Amino acid sequence: CKQYLWKLLLSGESPVEFKELGRWWGTDPSTHSQAEIDIMGEQDKDTALFGECKW
């Protein structure tokens, strides 16, 4: 997933201009349960890309 998203970014095809990509896990404040996001890229405090990787 990471390599594919980096390729999209470098070719100008990514909808979000992120600077880093990675996983995220923690407590979801709305449900108070554990949550895990396979891949996340943040552009700024208002714009981010969230995804689930399936192969």
The first five atom37 places (N, CA, C, CB, O) and aatype in JSON, in Angstrom:
{
  "aatype": [4, 11, 5, 18, 10, 17, 11, 10, 10, 10, 15, 7, 6, 15, 14, 19, 6, 13, 11, 6, 10, 7, 1, 17, 17, 7, 16, 3, 14, 15, 16, 8, 15, 5, 0, 6, 9, 3, 9, 12, 7, 6, 5, 3, 11, 3, 16, 0, 10, 13, 7, 6, 4, 11, 17],
  "atom_mask": [
    [1, 1, 1, 1, 1],
    [1, 1, 1, 1, 1],
    [1, 1, 1, 1, 1],
    [1, 1, 1, 1, 1],
    [1, 1, 1, 1, 1],
    [1, 1, 1, 1, 1],
    [1, 1, 1, 1, 1],
    [1, 1, 1, 1, 1],
    [1, 1, 1, 1, 1],
    [1, 1, 1, 1, 1],
    [1, 1, 1, 1, 1],
    [1, 1, 1, 0, 1],
    [1, 1, 1, 1, 1],
    [1, 1, 1, 1, 1],
    [1, 1, 1, 1, 1],
    [1, 1, 1, 1, 1],
    [1, 1, 1, 1, 1],
    [1, 1, 1, 1, 1],
    [1, 1, 1, 1, 1],
    [1, 1, 1, 1, 1],
    [1, 1, 1, 1, 1],
    [1, 1, 1, 0, 1],
    [1, 1, 1, 1, 1],
    [1, 1, 1, 1, 1],
    [1, 1, 1, 1, 1],
    [1, 1, 1, 0, 1],
    [1, 1, 1, 1, 1],
    [1, 1, 1, 1, 1],
    [1, 1, 1, 1, 1],
    [1, 1, 1, 1, 1],
    [1, 1, 1, 1, 1],
    [1, 1, 1, 1, 1],
    [1, 1, 1, 1, 1],
    [1, 1, 1, 1, 1],
    [1, 1, 1, 1, 1],
    [1, 1, 1, 1, 1],
    [1, 1, 1, 1, 1],
    [1, 1, 1, 1, 1],
    [1, 1, 1, 1, 1],
    [1, 1, 1, 1, 1],
    [1, 1, 1, 0, 1],
    [1, 1, 1, 1, 1],
    [1, 1, 1, 1, 1],
    [1, 1, 1, 1, 1],
    [1, 1, 1, 1, 1],
    [1, 1, 1, 1, 1],
    [1, 1, 1, 1, 1],
    [1, 1, 1, 1, 1],
    [1, 1, 1, 1, 1],
    [1, 1, 1, 1, 1],
    [1, 1, 1, 0, 1],
    [1, 1, 1, 1, 1],
    [1, 1, 1, 1, 1],
    [1, 1, 1, 1, 1],
    [1, 1, 1, 1, 1]
  ],
  "atom_positions": [
    [[0.82, -1.19, 0.0], [0.0, 0.0, 0.0], [0.87, 1.26, 0.0], [-0.93, -0.01, 1.21], [0.62, 2.2, -0.77]],
    [[1.87, 1.28, 0.87], [2.7, 2.49, 0.98], [3.37, 2.83, -0.36], [3.78, 2.29, 2.06], [3.33, 3.98, -0.8]],
    [[3.96, 1.83, -0.99], [4.67, 2.08, -2.25], [3.71, 2.62, -3.31], [5.35, 0.81, -2.75], [4.06, 3.53, -4.06]],
    [[2.52, 2.04, -3.38], [1.52, 2.48, -4.36], [1.13, 3.94, -4.11], [0.27, 1.57, -4.3], [1.06, 4.73, -5.05]],
    [[0.88, 4.3, -2.86], [0.49, 5.67, -2.54], [1.63, 6.66, -2.79], [0.04, 5.77, -1.09], [1.38, 7.78, -3.24]],
    [[2.87, 6.26, -2.5], [4.0, 7.14, -2.8], [4.11, 7.37, -4.31], [5.33, 6.55, -2.25], [4.38, 8.49, -4.75]],
    [[3.89, 6.31, -5.11], [3.93, 6.46, -6.57], [2.86, 7.44, -7.04], [3.75, 5.1, -7.26], [3.13, 8.29, -7.89]],
    [[1.65, 7.33, -6.49], [0.58, 8.27, -6.85], [0.96, 9.7, -6.5], [-0.73, 7.89, -6.13], [0.74, 10.62, -7.29]],
    [[1.54, 9.89, -5.33], [1.94, 11.23, -4.9], [2.99, 11.81, -5.85], [2.49, 11.2, -3.46], [2.87, 12.95, -6.31]],
    [[4.02, 11.02, -6.14], [5.12, 11.51, -6.98], [4.68, 11.77, -8.42], [6.25, 10.51, -6.97], [5.28, 12.61, -9.11]],
    [[3.65, 11.06, -8.88], [3.16, 11.28, -10.25], [2.08, 12.37, -10.3], [2.61, 9.98, -10.83], [1.57, 12.67, -11.38]],
    [[1.73, 12.95, -9.15], [0.73, 14.01, -9.11], [-0.7, 13.52, -9.13], [0.0, 0.0, 0.0], [-1.62, 14.3, -9.36]],
    [[-0.91, 12.22, -8.89], [-2.25, 11.63, -8.96], [-2.91, 11.43, -7.6], [-2.19, 10.33, -9.67], [-4.06, 11.0, -7.54]],
    [[-2.23, 11.72, -6.53], [-2.78, 11.52, -5.19], [-3.74, 12.66, -4.83], [-1.65, 11.42, -4.14], [-3.43, 13.82, -5.07]],
    [[-4.9, 12.33, -4.26], [-5.84, 13.38, -3.86], [-5.38, 14.17, -2.63], [-7.2, 12.77, -3.58], [-5.88, 15.27, -2.37]],
    [[-4.42, 13.61, -1.89], [-3.88, 14.26, -0.69], [-2.37, 14.35, -0.83], [-4.28, 13.46, 0.61], [-1.71, 13.36, -1.15]],
    [[-1.81, 15.52, -0.59], [-0.37, 15.71, -0.68], [0.25, 15.5, 0.7], [-0.02, 17.13, -1.22], [0.61, 16.46, 1.39]],
    [[0.37, 14.24, 1.1], [0.9, 13.89, 2.41], [2.42, 13.98, 2.42], [0.46, 12.47, 2.81], [3.07, 13.93, 1.37]],
    [[2.98, 14.12, 3.61], [4.43, 14.17, 3.78], [4.96, 12.88, 4.38], [4.83, 15.36, 4.66], [6.13, 12.53, 4.2]],
    [[4.1, 12.16, 5.11], [4.45, 10.89, 5.73], [3.29, 9.93, 5.58], [4.82, 11.08, 7.23], [2.14, 10.35, 5.45]],
    [[3.59, 8.64, 5.6], [2.57, 7.58, 5.59], [2.88, 6.62, 6.71], [2.53, 6.84, 4.21], [4.05, 6.36, 7.0]],
    [[1.86, 6.1, 7.34], [2.09, 5.13, 8.39], [0.8, 4.57, 8.94], [0.0, 0.0, 0.0], [-0.29, 4.94, 8.5]],
    [[0.94, 3.68, 9.91], [-0.21, 3.08, 10.6], [-0.61, 3.97, 11.77], [0.11, 1.64, 11.08], [0.18, 4.78, 12.25]],
    [[-1.85, 3.78, 12.21], [-2.32, 4.5, 13.4], [-3.16, 3.54, 14.21], [-3.13, 5.78, 13.02], [-3.95, 2.77, 13.66]],
    [[-3.0, 3.58, 15.52], [-3.87, 2.82, 16.41], [-4.01, 3.58, 17.71], [-3.32, 1.39, 16.67], [-3.12, 4.33, 18.11]],
    [[-5.15, 3.39, 18.34], [-5.43, 4.09, 19.59], [-6.89, 3.96, 19.94], [0.0, 0.0, 0.0], [-7.59, 3.09, 19.41]],
    [[-7.36, 4.81, 20.83], [-8.75, 4.76, 21.27], [-9.58, 5.74, 20.46], [-8.86, 5.07, 22.77], [-9.26, 6.93, 20.37]],
    [[-10.66, 5.23, 19.88], [-11.61, 6.07, 19.14], [-12.42, 6.85, 20.16], [-12.54, 5.21, 18.2], [-13.14, 6.24, 20.95]],
    [[-12.34, 8.19, 20.17], [-13.04, 8.97, 21.19], [-14.56, 8.88, 21.11], [-12.62, 10.41, 21.09], [-15.24, 9.09, 22.11]],
    [[-15.09, 8.57, 19.93], [-16.56, 8.51, 19.82], [-17.13, 7.19, 20.34], [-16.97, 8.7, 18.37], [-18.25, 7.17, 20.84]],
    [[-16.36, 6.09, 20.22], [-16.86, 4.78, 20.67], [-16.16, 4.27, 21.93], [-16.71, 3.76, 19.56], [-16.59, 3.29, 22.53]],
    [[-15.08, 4.93, 22.31], [-14.27, 4.52, 23.47], [-13.76, 3.08, 23.32], [-15.08, 4.64, 24.76], [-13.63, 2.36, 24.3]],
    [[-13.48, 2.67, 22.08], [-12.94, 1.34, 21.82], [-11.65, 1.48, 21.01], [-13.97, 0.45, 21.06], [-11.37, 2.54, 20.43]],
    [[-10.87, 0.41, 20.99], [-9.61, 0.42, 20.25], [-9.89, 0.45, 18.75], [-8.76, -0.8, 20.62], [-10.8, -0.21, 18.26]],
    [[-9.09, 1.23, 18.03], [-9.23, 1.34, 16.57], [-7.85, 1.23, 15.94], [-9.93, 2.68, 16.17], [-6.84, 1.6, 16.54]],
    [[-7.82, 0.71, 14.72], [-6.56, 0.58, 13.99], [-6.8, 0.99, 12.54], [-6.0, -0.87, 14.08], [-7.76, 0.54, 11.91]],
    [[-5.93, 1.84, 12.02], [-6.0, 2.26, 10.63], [-4.74, 1.74, 9.95], [-6.12, 3.83, 10.49], [-3.62, 2.02, 10.39]],
    [[-4.91, 0.98, 8.86], [-3.78, 0.36, 8.18], [-2.8, 1.38, 7.62], [-4.28, -0.52, 7.06], [-1.59, 1.21, 7.72]],
    [[-3.32, 2.44, 7.02], [-2.44, 3.44, 6.44], [-3.08, 4.82, 6.51], [-2.1, 3.08, 4.97], [-4.28, 4.98, 6.28]],
    [[-2.26, 5.8, 6.84], [-2.75, 7.16, 7.02], [-1.68, 8.14, 6.54], [-3.12, 7.44, 8.51], [-0.5, 7.97, 6.83]],
    [[-2.1, 9.14, 5.8], [-1.2, 10.21, 5.37], [-1.86, 11.54, 5.64], [0.0, 0.0, 0.0], [-3.0, 11.77, 5.22]],
    [[-1.17, 12.43, 6.34], [-1.75, 13.72, 6.71], [-1.14, 14.84, 5.87], [-1.53, 14.0, 8.22], [0.08, 14.94, 5.75]],
    [[-2.01, 15.66, 5.29], [-1.56, 16.83, 4.53], [-1.45, 18.04, 5.44], [-2.53, 17.12, 3.36], [-0.43, 18.73, 5.45]],
    [[-2.49, 18.29, 6.21], [-2.51, 19.36, 7.21], [-3.55, 18.98, 8.25], [-2.83, 20.77, 6.55], [-4.07, 17.87, 8.23]],
    [[-3.87, 19.89, 9.17], [-4.77, 19.52, 10.26], [-6.21, 19.26, 9.8], [-4.78, 20.6, 11.32], [-7.0, 18.69, 10.54]],
    [[-6.54, 19.69, 8.58], [-7.9, 19.5, 8.06], [-8.02, 18.46, 6.95], [-8.41, 20.8, 7.55], [-9.13, 18.1, 6.57]],
    [[-6.9, 17.97, 6.42], [-6.92, 17.07, 5.27], [-6.02, 15.87, 5.52], [-6.49, 17.81, 3.99], [-4.85, 16.02, 5.86]],
    [[-6.58, 14.67, 5.34], [-5.8, 13.45, 5.53], [-6.36, 12.34, 4.65], [-5.81, 13.02, 7.02], [-7.49, 12.42, 4.15]],
    [[-5.56, 11.31, 4.46], [-5.93, 10.13, 3.7], [-5.93, 8.95, 4.67], [-4.97, 9.89, 2.49], [-4.95, 8.75, 5.38]],
    [[-7.0, 8.19, 4.7], [-7.11, 7.01, 5.56], [-7.43, 5.81, 4.69], [-8.18, 7.21, 6.67], [-8.26, 5.92, 3.78]],
    [[-6.8, 4.67, 4.94], [-7.08, 3.51, 4.11], [-6.91, 2.19, 4.83], [0.0, 0.0, 0.0], [-6.29, 2.1, 5.89]],
    [[-7.48, 1.18, 4.21], [-7.34, -0.19, 4.69], [-6.67, -0.97, 3.57], [-8.74, -0.82, 5.08], [-7.11, -0.92, 2.42]],
    [[-5.62, -1.7, 3.89], [-4.86, -2.44, 2.89], [-5.36, -3.88, 2.82], [-3.35, -2.41, 3.21], [-5.42, -4.58, 3.83]],
    [[-5.7, -4.3, 1.63], [-6.16, -5.68, 1.39], [-5.37, -6.23, 0.21], [-7.71, -5.75, 1.12], [-5.19, -5.53, -0.79]],
    [[-4.91, -7.45, 0.32], [-4.17, -8.08, -0.77], [-4.78, -9.4, -1.1], [-2.7, -8.26, -0.42], [-4.3, -10.09, -2.0]]
  ]
}
